[in-house]
Amino acid sequence: MVEKSGLELLITVVVGADDDRSARDACRALLRQVGGRIVESGDCSDEEPGCWSVAVGVSASEPGVQAGPAALARAVRMFLRELGPRYGGHRVACEPPTAWTVIDDPDLVEALVRGGERLLVEAWAGSELPVGSGFDLRLDDPDEPAPAPEPVLSDVDEQGRPRPRLALLVDVVTERRAGAEWPARALASRLSGRSTITDWTERPPMVRIVLDLGPSLGEPAEIVANAVQTLGGNGWSRLRRDERSVVSRWSAAPTPPSGIAAVELSVAAPAPGAAERQPAR
């Protein structure tokens, strides 16, 4: 892999699979080949039926070293060459702090991942990754089986009343939506197994990603407080409350040159009469 470059590689695979466990299992050979760890996985069947996205992180030997555009692009090309001679000819794009390429050839991806359809390779300067922003994106052990999925919580309680929903807002200093989406999804995966991106906005020099993390048990203040504890880190604001919502926010000071700049957790109590508007299931 990329040695002594101070770079981090993020490899995202779109794979046809029945569930999260089978998607992760399909990537085991790739994990052994590249020496990586699964950062997150998620259902992307809303974009393509039967598809899952698995993100694999590969750590360099000397994290934290600043790298310019040439080094970023070279890291991606080196990775492609190490995959084999058929992978080296793909075009590499670069917009610091990242360089990337997409392999949209099912035959090539299938050779690496059973059921694989597309593969995105990104290189980041180690110090530019969100892990340096006070949030440790949890890495799974590739030799351990994937955890059993948590029971799915229904949108309504036993009395048919809508449950409060946890929302996550992430501001990432980056020029591309993809550069903001994966750290936002990685944070969301620590809080919920059914996160959905509901909105994104370019707010130069940042991209804002908003996610719905699904229904939660408990009162709004309790839900937000538990989420803050799960994410950890210092500098969270006290819970702010109004008649219907509870919010807590974390922000980096000063704003980093790239990576996660702010995170907001919020729960809004269901509006009166929302139960009648719930879709039939």
Residue pairs with C-beta under 8 A, 6 or more apart in sequence:
1 9
1 34
1 35
1 58
1 60
1 79
1 82
2 9
2 58
2 60
2 75
2 78
2 79
2 123
3 60
3 61
4 60
4 61
4 62
5 60
5 62
5 65
5 67
5 71
5 75
6 60
6 62
6 63
6 64
6 65
6 66
6 67
6 125
6 126
6 127
7 60
7 65
7 67
7 71
7 72
7 75
7 123
7 124
7 125
7 126
8 57
8 58
8 59
8 60
8 63
8 123
8 124
8 125
8 126
8 129
9 34
9 36
9 57
9 58
9 60
9 75
9 76
9 79
9 121
9 122
9 123
9 124
10 39
10 55
10 56
10 57
10 58
10 120
10 121
10 122
10 123
10 124
10 182
11 30
11 34
11 36
11 55
11 56
11 57
11 58
11 119
11 120
11 121
11 122
12 53
12 54
12 55
12 56
12 119
12 120
12 122
12 182
13 27
13 30
13 53
13 54
13 55
13 56
13 109
13 112
13 113
13 116
13 118
13 119
14 44
14 48
14 51
14 52
14 53
14 116
14 117
14 118
14 119
15 23
15 26
15 27
15 51
15 52
15 53
15 54
15 113
15 114
15 115
15 116
15 117
16 50
16 51
16 52
16 115
16 116
16 117
17 23
17 26
17 50
17 51
17 52
17 115
18 50
19 52
19 149
20 41
20 43
20 52
20 146
20 149
20 193
21 145
21 146
21 149
23 41
23 52
23 54
24 38
24 41
24 54
24 140
24 146
25 146
26 54
26 113
26 114
26 115
26 116
27 38
27 54
27 56
27 113
28 142
29 112
29 113
29 114
30 36
30 56
30 112
30 113
31 37
31 38
31 56
31 142
32 142
33 83
33 112
34 56
34 58
34 79
34 82
35 58
36 56
36 57
36 58
36 142
37 56
37 57
37 58
37 139
37 140
37 141
37 142
38 54
38 55
38 56
38 57
38 139
38 140
38 142
39 55
39 56
39 57
39 137
39 139
39 140
39 182
39 186
40 54
40 55
40 137
40 182
40 185
40 186
40 189
41 52
41 53
41 54
41 55
41 146
41 189
42 52
42 53
42 185
42 189
42 195
43 51
43 52
43 53
43 194
44 51
44 52
44 53
45 51
45 52
46 196
48 117
51 117
55 182
55 185
55 186
57 137
57 139
60 126
62 126
63 126
63 127
64 126
64 127
64 132
65 125
65 126
65 127
66 125
66 127
67 75
67 125
68 96
69 94
69 96
69 99
72 94
72 96
72 97
72 98
72 99
72 123
72 124
72 125
73 92
73 94
73 99
73 123
75 99
75 123
76 92
76 99
76 100
76 101
76 121
76 122
76 123
77 88
77 92
79 121
79 123
80 87
80 88
80 90
80 101
80 121
81 87
81 88
83 112
84 111
86 108
86 111
87 103
87 108
90 101
90 102
90 103
91 101
92 99
92 100
92 101
93 99
93 100
93 101
94 100
95 175
95 176
96 125
97 124
97 125
97 128
97 174
97 179
97 257
97 258
98 122
98 123
98 124
98 128
98 174
98 176
98 179
99 122
99 123
100 120
100 121
100 122
100 123
100 178
101 120
101 121
102 118
102 119
102 120
102 121
103 109
103 118
103 119
103 120
103 121
104 118
106 116
106 117
106 118
108 119
109 116
109 117
109 118
109 119
110 116
112 119
113 119
120 178
122 178
122 179
126 132
128 257
128 258
128 259
129 183
129 259
130 137
130 172
130 183
130 186
130 187
130 259
130 260
131 137
132 256
132 259
133 252
133 256
133 259
133 260
133 261
134 233
134 234
134 235
134 250
134 252
134 260
135 187
135 231
135 232
135 233
135 260
135 263
136 232
137 183
137 186
137 187
138 186
138 189
138 190
140 146
149 193
150 193
152 194
153 163
153 214
153 215
153 216
153 217
154 163
154 215
154 281
155 162
155 163
155 215
155 278
155 281
156 162
156 163
156 275
156 278
157 163
160 275
161 270
161 275
162 215
162 270
162 274
162 275
162 278
163 215
163 216
163 217
163 270
164 215
164 216
164 218
164 219
164 220
164 223
164 267
164 268
164 269
164 270
165 212
165 213
165 214
165 215
165 216
165 267
165 268
166 191
166 192
166 213
166 214
166 216
166 223
166 224
166 227
166 265
166 266
166 267
167 198
167 210
167 211
167 212
167 213
167 265
167 266
167 267
167 268
168 184
168 187
168 188
168 191
168 195
168 210
168 211
168 213
168 227
168 263
168 264
168 265
169 208
169 209
169 210
169 211
169 262
169 263
169 264
169 265
169 266
170 180
170 183
170 184
170 187
170 208
170 209
170 211
170 260
170 262
170 263
170 264
171 203
171 206
171 207
171 208
171 251
171 260
171 261
171 262
171 263
172 179
172 180
172 183
172 184
172 206
172 207
172 208
172 209
172 258
172 259
172 260
172 261
173 205
173 206
173 255
173 256
173 257
173 258
173 259
173 260
173 261
174 180
174 205
174 206
174 207
174 258
174 259
175 205
175 207
176 207
177 200
177 202
177 207
177 209
179 207
179 258
180 200
180 206
180 207
180 208
180 209
181 197
181 200
181 209
183 259
183 260
184 197
184 209
184 211
185 195
185 197
185 211
187 231
187 260
187 263
188 195
188 211
188 213
189 195
190 230
190 231
191 213
191 227
191 230
191 231
192 213
192 214
194 213
194 214
195 211
195 212
195 213
195 214
196 211
196 212
196 214
197 209
197 210
197 211
198 210
198 211
198 212
199 208
199 209
199 210
200 207
200 208
200 209
200 210
201 207
201 208
201 210
202 208
206 261
216 223
216 267
217 223
218 226
220 245
220 246
220 267
220 268
220 269
221 239
221 241
221 246
221 267
223 246
223 267
224 239
224 246
224 247
224 248
224 265
224 266
224 267
225 239
225 248
227 265
228 236
228 248
228 265
231 250
231 263
231 265
233 250
235 250
235 251
235 253
236 248
236 249
236 250
237 247
237 248
237 249
237 250
238 248
239 246
239 247
239 248
240 246
240 247
240 248
241 247
244 268
244 269
244 271
245 266
245 267
245 268
245 269
246 266
246 267
247 264
247 265
247 266
248 264
248 265
248 266
249 262
249 263
249 264
249 265
250 262
250 263
250 264
251 261
251 262
251 263
252 260
252 261
252 262
255 261
